């Protein structure tokens, strides 16, 4: 079933699934695991007829991928020997260059985390007062960055298919105080970048993309990170690509990167000159070294996620009341999450399904519930009422993200699908 939330008025355009090689295991995957996942995708009955979950320890919605420690240890010894721990060391510079090449973007400025990077991206564009139109359907860090920068979030509703910010809703929210748009590529599915760009151009607005979920995602023209004035990545432990903790700003040119590099180093321009109000946002050599090593494995990890995505889709297809989100025009997906929407025709409520799976050791997450606009520091804003955000409110009440990470066993996928297919089984 295709996921689409109904709006009181027309909302969004249905888009066909276009992910390049979606769900096709890479030959680089572990052969046994890849074949079991492929078999599950070919024969959904294997998934729905799985036995009840066994007590083999809890399964969480995500688990960080880590490369072999034996490959990381020599890099740690290099750091010990050099005694350069931060301030743009050798691994930092190498990682920036390799990362930009891997992503197919012009320049990358590394940060200690994505929230700091998002704050500095807004600062770099001179955004320090006024309103910024953003989505209520995201992690709170998106709007927190606006508040830390002195900007007022204005929430606009989302598209019922992609669950990304709806350009029509953005246009309707523009006022004389609007300075920028802050969309999120939710679950790694690209926003309607053309629609958002058109609104921004008509109204003279900046666009900063929260691309925390969108590592490696490509549309027909290349990396989705090239859109907007700036894009911000997260390398947090739960993300598709992690450096333990970290983030980055994708910069369109060398001048913008130079400005951002100064901002993340307290605003220093040389040893004794401070020219901007910056902060300490630098990535350490430890994080950069891990990032370099992760680049060796990221394509394999994404391929494995794709195989799990395909197995879930095969097993869940046709279950009344369960809808899987589709791709949103990407030609290379990263399968960062596996969200489903639990509709009113499902036998039990979303929260009851969440509780049932948790009792059986399968820890799903209601990303994103509640809405950002429901939290007390935002609930008083004029744009925060649920009546003005009907699609986002429906999504928050129905969404459930299932476990997905590179070494997730097919048996766990089968157990999860079997319980969703038969929620009344005792």
N, C-alpha and C positions, 0 to 999 in steps of 0.2 A: 504494500500500500504506500502511495506517495504521501509524504507528510505535507499537510497544508492546513494552516489554521484559518478559520473563517472569520472575516471581518464584517462589520456592519456595512462597509463600503468596499469597492474593489481594491484589492491590495496585491501588488507584486505580479510577477510574470513567471509562469512555470518554465523551468529550465530543464533540459535533458541532461542526464548523467553523461559527462564527457571525460571522465578521468582516464588518462592514458594508461592502458594496461591495468585498470582497476581490478584489484583482487587477484592478479596473476603472480604467483610466487616467483621470486628471482632465483636463478640457478645458484646464487651465492648463499641462499638460505640453507640451514641445516636440512639435509635431504629427508630424514625421517619425519621431522616436524612439518616440513613443507608438504610432504605427501599426505600426512594425516589431515592437515588443514584443507588441502585440495579435495580430499575424499569427502570431507564433511560438507564442503561447498557443492560438490556434485550430487550428493545424496542427502538432502535435508532430513529425511526420515531418521538417519543416524543421529541427528541432533535432537529431534523431538522425542525419540524413544530411549534416551539415555537414562540410566538408573539414577535414583536419588543421590544427591551430593554426599560424598563420604567426608568424614572428619579428618581432613588432611591439612588443616590450618586455614586461616582466613584468606580470601582472595580480595584484593583491593582494586579500586577502579583503575589505578595505574601503579607502575613500579619503575623506577629509573633504570634506564639501560646504562651499564658501565662496561667499558672495554676491559680486556684482560689486564690484571694488575701487573703482570710481568712486563707488559709493554709500557706501563706508566712509571715503574720504578726507576728506569734509567733517566727519565726526564726529571724526576724528583732529585736524583743525585746531581744532575746538571744544575738545578736551582741551588742546591746546597753548596756546590763548588763555586758557582758564580757569586752567590750572596747578593743577587739582585732579585728582590721579592716583588717590587711594584714599580710605579712611576715609568711605565712604558719600557719594560725590559725586552730582551730578545724574543722570548716566546710570545709576548703581547704583540709585537710588531709582525711576527710571522703569522700569528693567528689572524690578525686583521686582514692581511693580504690574502691568505689562503681562503678565508671565509668569504670575502668579497668575490673572489674568483669562483668559488663553489656556488654561491647564490646567483651569480650573474648580475651583480650590481656594481655601481661605480666606486663607492667608498663606504666603509663601515667604521664607526667609532664604538669601541668596546666600553662597557660599563659594568659596575659591580652588581647591578640588578636592573630590571626593566622599569620599575617604578621611578627610580632615580633618572633613568634614561628618558622616560616620558616627561618628567618635570623639566628636564634640561632641553628637550625638543621644543616644548612650548616656550620656554625662556629664549631659546635661540631665535625663534621667529618673532620675538618682541611682544608676545602675548602675556600681559600682566594685569589686564582689567577688561571688563565687559563680559559678554556671554559666549559660551561655546556649546553648540548643539551636539549632543552625544546620545548614545544608546543607554536605556535602563537595563538592558539584557547583557550583562557582562560581570566580571569580577569587580569588586569595589575599587581596586587600584586605579581603574580607568578614570573614575570621577574624583577619587582622592587626589590624583595628580593635578586636576583642575583647581581644586580647593587650595592645595599647597601653593599654587602659582597665583592665587588671588582672582581666579576666574570663576564665573557662576555657571554651573551646569544647567543646560536646558534639555530636558529629555524629550525625544521624539520617538514615535512608534517604529516597529520593525516590520520587515517583509514577512508574510506568512509562510513562504517557502524556504527562504534561506535563514531566517531569523536574524538577518543583518539589518542595519539601519536603512529605512525606506527613504529614498530621495524625495518622494512626494511629501512625506511627513517632515523632512528636513526643511524643504522649501516653505511649508506652512508655518514653521517655527521661527523663521528669520525675522528679526526686529532691527531697528537702528543700532541696538547695542551689540548685535552679533558680530563676533570677530573671527570665528573659526568653526570648523566641523571636526569632531573626533569620533570617527567610526571604528568599529572592531570587526576584523575578519573572524567571525565567531566559528569555533570548532575548526578553523583553518579553511573554511569556505569563503571565497572572495566576496567582498561587497560588490554592489553595483557601482563600480568605480567610475564608469562613464557618467552615470546619472548624478553621482556625488560631485564629480568634476564640473558638470554643467551648472549645478546649483551654486557651487563655489565661484565659478567664473562670472555668473550673472550678478552675484552679490558682493564680489570683491573679498572673498573669504579665504583664509588659509585652511589647509587640510592636513591633519596629522593622523596617520593610521596607527591604531593600537594593533600591531601584527603579532602579538604574543603567541598566538596559535598557528601562525602561518609560515613557519620555517620551511623553506624549500618548495613552497607552493608556486605553481606557474600557471598563468593563463595563456591565451593564444599569442600574446605579444612578448612573453617572457616572465620574469619574476614579478609576482604581485607586489613585491616590496618597492617597485619603482614608482608606484602611484602616490599621488599627494605630494606635499612639500617635504615631508619626512615620514618615515615608517620606523616603528620601534618593535624590536624583538625581545623575547624573554628566553633565557637559558636556565630557568629554574629547574629544580630536580624533577618536577612532574611533567616537563615539556618534552616534545618529540626529540629535541636536541638539547642536552644539558651540559653545563660546565660546573656542576654542583649548584652554583648560584651565579647569575650573570645576566647580561642583557646587551643590547646594541642599538644604535641609531643608524639607519641606512641613509646616507647623505648623497645628494645628487651631484655634488662637485667638490673639488678640493678646498675651496674657500669656506664652504659651510662646515666641512669636517674640521678645518683648522679652528674655526670659531668654537665648535662643540668640544674639541679637545682642550681648549682653554677653559671653557665652562666647567668641565668635569675635573679640573685641577685647580679649583678655587678661583678661577679667573686669572691665573698667572699668565703673563706675557713676558717670559724671560725670568731671570732670577729675582729681580727686585721690583718688577712692575706688575701691578694687579689692575686690570682694565675693566673687569666685569664682576658682578656678584655671582660667583660660582660656588661649587661645593666639591666635596671629595667623592667622586663617582668612578674612580679608576678601578679597572679589573686587575687582580693580582696575577703574578706569574704562574701560580698553581692552577688557577682557573683557566688561564690561557693555554697552559700545557695540556690540560685535560681536553680542552676544546679542539686542539690540534689532533689529538688522538681520536676523539669522537668522529672527526671528519672522515676517518678511514672506514667507519662502520655505519654511517648514517643512512646511506642508500639501502644497505641490507636491512637495517632496522625498519625503514619505511616500507620496504617490500614485504617484510613479515607482518607489519601492521595491516597492509593491504590484503594479505591472505586471511587474516582474522576478520577483517571487515567483510570480505566476501562470504566467509562461513556464517557469520551472523545474519547477513542479508538473506542467504539461502534458507537458513533455519526459521527465520521470523516471517518470511514471506507468507502472506495470506492469513496470518493470525488476526482475527477480528479485534479491532481496537488498538492495534499496535502499528505504528507508522515509523519508518526509518527516514531520516533526512537524506536528501540527495545532494549530489555535488552541485555547485553553483557556477559552472562554466570553467572550472580549472581543468587543465590538460595534464597536470601532474599534481595529484593530491598528496597529503602527508598523513591522513588517517589519524589525526591527533586525538580524536575522541570518537566514541560510538554512541551518539544520542538517539533515543527513541522517544516518541510522543505517545502517551497512554491516553486514549480517547474515552469518551463516555460510554461507548459500547463494549469496552473491555469488562470482564466479569467483576473485577475489583478495582478500587481506586488506586491512583498512582502511589500514594503514600503507603497504602496497604501492601502493594507489590514491593516497594522499597523495604518495608519492615520484614516481609516474608523472606526475601532474598538474604537480608542481613542475618536473620535467625539461622539460616543455613550456611552462613560463612561467606556469602557473596556480597561484598560491600560496593554497592552502586552509589552514585551521587546525583543529587538534584541540581545539576549545573544548568541554569542559574536561578536558584530559589533561595531566598526571596529576591525580587528585583532590587537593583541598587536604589531605586526611587522609593522602596519600602522602608529602608533603613532610617533611623531617627534623624540623622544629620542631613538627610535629603528630603524626607517626607513632607516638610513644610514648604518646599518650593512649588510655585504655581504649576509647573509642568509635571509634577510627580504623581498626580492622582491617577489611580488605576483606570478610571473612566476615560481618561484621555490617552491611555496606553493599552487598548484592549487586546491587541495581538501579543504584545510582550507579556501581559498578565496571563493570558491563556497558556503561552509557552512555559512560563515559570511554574504554572500549576500542573502541567502535564509532562514535563521533561524528565527523563531519567537516562543518565549516562552509564553504560555497561562497561565492565572491565575490558581494557585493551592496552597491551604493551607487548614488546617484541617476543618475549619468551612465554607468553600465555599459552597454556596447553590446550589443545583441541578438546580434551575431555572437560575442561572448565567451560569452554564455549558451549559444549553439548549440554552440560548440567544447567547452565543458565538458560539456554533456549528451551530445554524441556520444562523447566519450572514456569517460564513465561507462557509457554503453550498450554500448560495445565495448572493454572494458579489455584484451583480449588482442591487439588490432590492433597490428601493428608498423609 
